[in-house]
Amino acid sequence: MTPAVQITDGSLAFGSRTLWSGLDLTVEPGQFVAVLGPNGSGKSSLLRVVLGLLPLRHGQARVCGDLVRRGSRRIGYVPQHRGFAADVPLRGADFVQLGIDGTRWGLPAPHRHRHQVADLLDQVEAGYLAKHPLGAMSGGEQQRLRIAQALATNPQVLLCDEPLLSLDLRHQRRVVDLIDKRRRDHGTSVLFVTHEINPVLEATDLVLYMIDGAFRIGTPDEVMRSEVLSALYNSPVEVIRRHDKILVLGAEEAASGQHGHATGTDWEQHAW
């Protein structure tokens, strides 16, 4: 089968700084890949490469066999959670419809694709939000709508850029369950950027762990190990498994030693 996402000998750089190089990543249809690492390691930039928004300095990036390009309808994108202002005039159904009409000129017609919007809302168990104003919803409800919007083009690849930030544990679990159900039911591949492995551990097939130009790719059991992370951080890191959870001790301290200065954490934000 043609890989859903394939990066071959990929190198990404901004000016004189190389973010990562020699990256070979293959994501098969239906695979869930958790992308981990500290701020500034290039996780979000990787998604932007797949979206066709950042060119590789070297190598190739393909989606479903074709070279990446902007605006591919094969890709859905779920951004970080950011709350909407209370006076935003859009309702839930209006917001989801933007995912269908967003590539067309003019304002969305209020009754166009009504049945498709209803189906998308049902897929994320948010039909009751169709007429609710965005600003009156909880963070978890807003993220459900972002997922529904990302699914509007029936994508083969779903890119998720830290969609669990600022959500409580209950809403984190619901968001992960919805994304995992989509990939199991439709064979959609998922690249999921996150700082914390545990909310997505049960769904994860592969881990891509990135830090300071280095990376490791493998199953959670292969990557989330003390010796592997210690080598990546070039500092002692202890990984403890307890009650189906993974505790990583010392990673933040090690990362702050390499990325704690302003040019470390702010650099990737500037690259956005």
N, C-alpha and C positions, 0 to 999 in steps of 0.2 A: 504494500500500500504506500501511496505517496505520503511522506511526512506532512503533518499539519504545519509545523514550523521547522525550518532547518537553517542553522547558521554554520557556515563552514569557514574555519580559520579566520574568524571575525576579529577585527581590531577597531576600537573606537577611541578617538582622541579629540581633545580640544586644545588647539594651539600646540604647545610643546609637551603637554601632559597627555600620556596614554592612560586611558581609564582601564581598559583591559585589552588583551590581545591573545591570539591563538585559541579563541573560543570555538569549540565544536559542540553544537547543541542540536539534538534531534528530538522533536516532540511528536510522538505518534498520535493518530486520531484517538480521541477519548482519554488521553493521558492528562493527569493533573500534576503540574510542576510547581513546587513552592520555591520562590526566589527569595533568599535570605541574605542578610549582611547588614553592616552598619551604614549610617548615612554617608553619602559620598562614594559608595562602592560601585555605583552604576546600575542599580536595580531598575529604577524608573527610566533611566536612559536606554536600557535594554528594550523596554516596552516601546519606547519611541522609535527605536530602530525598526522593530517589527511593524509599527504603524507607518513607516516610511517617512517619518519626520526628521530623523537624524541619519545621515549617510555614514556607512562604515568607511574607515580609512583604508582598510584592507579586508578582503574576503567577500563573501556573499551572504545575503539573507533572503530566504524564500518563504512564501506562505502558500501551502497547497501546490507546490511545484513551481510557482511563478515568482519572479523577483518582486520584492516588496514594493509597494507604491502607496501614495497617499490616497485616502478615501476608499480603500478596499471594503466592499460589503461582505467579504468573507470574515471580517474581524469585528467583534464587538468589544467595547471598552467600558469598564466600570471604574470611575475615579475614586479618589479618597472622599470620605464623607465630609461635606461642608454644609452647615445648616443654611436653609433659605430664610430670607427676611420674612417677618410676619405679614408684610403687605404685598408679597409676590402675588400677582393676579392669576397665576396658572393653577388649574386643578390637576389632580393626578392623571386623568385621561389626557389632558392637554400636554402634559410633560412627556408622557410616553409617546404620544403621536409625533412629537418633535423628532423622535428617533426614526420615524418613517418618512416624514416630510422634510427633514433637515437638509437634504441635498437638493431640494427644489426651491425655486425662487418664490418669494411672497410668503404671506402668512398662511399657516395651516388651515384648511377648511374644517369647520367644527364637526362635520359629520362624515368626513372622508375616512375610510378605513376603520369605521366604528367597530366592526366585528373583529378586525385584527387587533385593535387596541384592547378590546375586552378579553381576547384570548391571551394576550401578553400579560395583562393584569392577573388573569387566572393562573398563569404559569408560576407567578411569584406570590400567589395567594393574597392578592391585594385588590380584588374586585371591589371591595367596600370603600376603597380610596378613590375611586374614579371621579367623584364629584367633590372631594375634599380639597381645600386649598393647601398648597405645599407648605406654607409657613405654619400651618396648624398641626403638622404631622411630627411624630417623633423621629429621631435620627434613624432608627431601624426601619421605619416605614419609608422614609425618603430613600434609603439605600435599596429597598425592594424596588422602588420605581426606577432607580438608576439601572438596576439589573434588567428590568423589563424593557427599558429604553435600549439597552445594549443588545438585547435579543431581537430587536425590531427587524433586522435584516436576515434573521435566521443564520447567524454566523457559524463558521466552522471552527473558529478560534476565538476564545474569550480572554481578554487581557484585563487583569484586575490589579489596580495600583493602590495597595494598602487600603482596601475598602472597609476594613474593620476598625480603623482609627476612630477614637472618640465614641465607640459603641460599647455598651455594657456586655457582659458575658452572654446573656440570653439572646440579645440581638446579634452578636457575633456568630453564635451557633446557628441562628436562623439563616443569616446571610450565607454562611458556608454550606448549609444543607441545601439551599436553593441552587447555588452554583453547582454543587456536586450532583444534584438530581438532574440538572440540565445536561451535564456531560455524560452521565450514565444513560439517560433516556435518548439522547440525540448523538452521542459520540463526539461531542464538542470538546476540543482540547482547551486546557486552561493553563495560563501562565499567571501565577498568583503571587504578587509581591507582598511580603509581610515581614514584620520584625519578630514575630512570635510563631513558632512552629506548631504549638499545641492546638490552637483552634482548627488547624487544617490537617493535623497529623493523620487522622483516620482516612482522609480522602487522598493523601499525597502518594503519588507513584515515584516521583523523582524530586530530589532537592538540588538546586543550583545555589551554592553558597559562595558569595563574592566578597572579597575584601582586599583593598589596597593593591589591585591589579592581579591578585591571585584568585583562583576559584577551584571548587570541586563539584563534580556532578556524580550522583548516584542515588540509591535508595536512601530513605531516612536512616536505616540501620548502618549503611555504609558511610554516610557523611557525618551524621550526628554522633561522633565518637570523640573522646578526649584527645587522642593522638592526632586525629585529622584536624580538628579545630585549633589545637595548639600549634600545629604546623602552619595553618593559615594565618593565625594571628601573630605568629612568631613570639608567643608568650604562653605561659601555662593557662590552659582552659580545662575545666573539669565538666564532663557531661554525666549526669546522673539520671537514670530511668527509675521512675517511682509511680506506681499505680497508673500505668499507661500514659504517663506524662514524662516530658523531657525537661530537665533542669540544666541550664547552662550557666556555670559559675565562672566568673572572671572575664567573660567576653567584653562586657562594657568597659572594664578597667583597661583591658588590652586595646580596645578600639580607641579609647580616649587618648591613649599614648600616641596613636598614629593619626587620628583624625580630629583631635579635640581643638586644634587651632582653627581660626575663622576660615581660612581658605579650604579647610577640609570639608566641613559640613555645608558651607555656603556655596561651594563651587558647583555641586550638582544642581542646586536650586537655580543658580545663574544659568546653567546649561539648559534648563527648561525654557 
